[in-house]
């Protein structure tokens, strides 16, 4: 038991930061410029949803589901699994989340608009996930080629999903929460173990989401 107490997060890493970020760079190069198309498609749906157009709001869960499924397939399953044995399980969780968004998402939204706090919080997290997240790589001192974008990488996809949940005023929010919350914690701790400042991304997004949800119930 005393031996376990000597372990740190760094000891649990199965790969080096260089290997991980090089994986992301090659992934981005393989699919460029799909990143721009995915962000544009999400904006085309989320912007009208933010102003409460009912028919458009119904399109939000399916487009999020596509993003989760693509991340699961191309990043977690095809690429990340090559250096991390846990990623096939993560990919399965992402596919489950995609199915939940399609099956439960449209039925869980409130017919009335979200409260003002949730609306502003949802807009903020959505904008952060779609437009600001790619700049985290640059702020962390990494190559822009390693930028993480919505639909391609899990972290910005989770951030945008949190924002969309707030915008839609989900009544059954708990059904869609476990997997995004678990991933945010896992990703944040993994980046923290790599001593990368980007760890503040997923952990900060999760904290902001929980604050808005808690404050919005008062």
N, C-alpha and C positions, 0 to 999 in steps of 0.2 A: 504493500500500500504506500509506503514511504517513497518508493521509486516513482510512482505515478505523480506524486506531488512535485517532482522535479521537472516534469514536462511543461513546455510552453506551447503557444499556438504555432510558433515557427517549427517546432518539432513534428507537428502533424501534417505539414505541407508535403505533398507528393511530387512537387515540381518547383522549379525556380521561377521568380518573377520574370526573368528574361524569356524563358520558354513560354510562359502564359501570354505575355503581351505580344510576343512574336506570333503566336497562334492567332491572336485577334487581328494583327496586321495582315497576315496572309488571307484570313477570312474576308476582311474588308476589301482587299485587292481582288479577290475572286469574284465578288458580287457587285463591285462598283459599276454604275451609279444607282443600284437598286435602293440604297439607303435614302436617297433623295425622294424617290418615288413613294416609298413607304411613309415617310414623314408627311409628304404632300397629301397622300390619301387619308391619313389620320386627321390632318388639319381640316380637310374638306368635310369630314364628318363631325368632328368635335366642335368646330367653331359654330355651326348652326345649332348643335345640341346645347351649347352654352347659352343660347338665347331662347331655349325652350321650344324648339320646333318639334312637336311630338313625333311625327313620322321619321324625322331624321334621327331622333334619339333612339329609335328602335334599331337603327343600323349600327349603333356604337358597339354593343356586345359582340356581334359577328366579326367586325373588323379587328377588335381586340383579340378575339379567339384565333383569327388567322395569324396574328403576330405571335401569340403564345405558341401555336403549333409550329410555325416556321423556326422560332428560336429552339424549340425542342428538337426538331429534326436536324436542321443544318448546323447549329452551334453545339448544343449539348450532346446529341447522339453521334453525329458524324465526326466532329472535331474534338470537343472538350473531353469526351470519353476516352480518347487516346492517351491522355495524361492523368486522368482522374477516374478511378474505378467507380466512384459514386454517381457519376453523371448519367448512366443509363436509368437509374432510379429517379434522378432529377428530371430527365426527359419524360419519363412516364407521368410524373407529377404535373409537368407542364401540359401534357396532352389531356390529362384529367381536367386541369383548369380551363383549357380551351373548350372542352365539352360542357363544363359547367356554365361558361359564359354564353354558349349557344342555347343550352336547355333552360337555364335558370335566369340568366341575365335579363332578357326581355320581360319576364314575369315578376322580377323583383323590384322594378323601378316604381317610384311613387308617381301617381298621376299628377300630383301637384308639384310645382317647381321646388327645387331644393332651397333651404334657407339661405339667407345672404352669406353667412359665414361659410357654409359648405360650398356655396357657389364660388365665392372668391378663392377658397382653398382649393377647390377642384380646378379652377382655371389656372391657379398658380402651379399646382403639381403637374398638370397637363403640359403647360408651357415649359416647365422645367424639364420634364421627361422628353419632350419632342425637340425643343430648340436649344436648351442650355446644356443638357447632359453631354452632348458631343464635345463640349469645350473642357470637360473635366480632365480629359487626358492631357490637354495642353497645360492646364493649371497645375497638374500633378508632375509636370516636367517631362512628359512622355511625348512621343511622336504623334502628330495629328492622325497618322494612319491607324493608330490604335484607338481612335475615338469610338465610343459606344453609342449606337443609335437605335431608335425605336424599331421594333420588328426584327432587328438583326441580333440584338444582344438582350439578355434578360433584364439587366438593371433598369435601363430606360423604359423598357416595356412594362415593367412592374410599376415604375413611377407614374407613367401615363395611365395605367389601369387604376391606380389609387385615385388619381385626379378624376377620371371618368366616373368612378363609383360615387364620388362626392357630388359631381355635377348631376348625376341621374337621381340622386336622393334615394339610394337603395333602402328599401324596408327590410329586406332579408340579407343585409350586408354580410353577416357572419358566414353564410354559405360560401361566399366567394373570397373570404379572407385568409384561411389557414395557409394556403400554398404561397401567395404573395408575401405574407408575413414571414413564413419560414425561409423563403429564398432571400429576403432582405437581410435577415440575421446571418444566414450562411455566407452570403456574398460579402457582407460587411466585415465579418470576422476573418474571412479568407484574405481579403485585401489588407486588413489590419495586420494579419500574420506576415504578409509580404511587405509590411511597412510602407504601403502606398497610401498617399493622402486621399485617393479616390474612395477609401473606405467610408469617408464621411458622406458619400453620395447615397448608397442604399440605406445606411443607418439614419441619416438625416431625413430622408424621404419618409421612412417608416415612422420616425418620431413626429414629424409634421402631420402626417396622416392621422395618427392616434390622437394628437392634440386637437385637431379640428373636429374629429368624430366625437371626442369626449366633451369638448366645449359646446358643440352644436346640439347636444342633448339637454343642455341646461335651459 
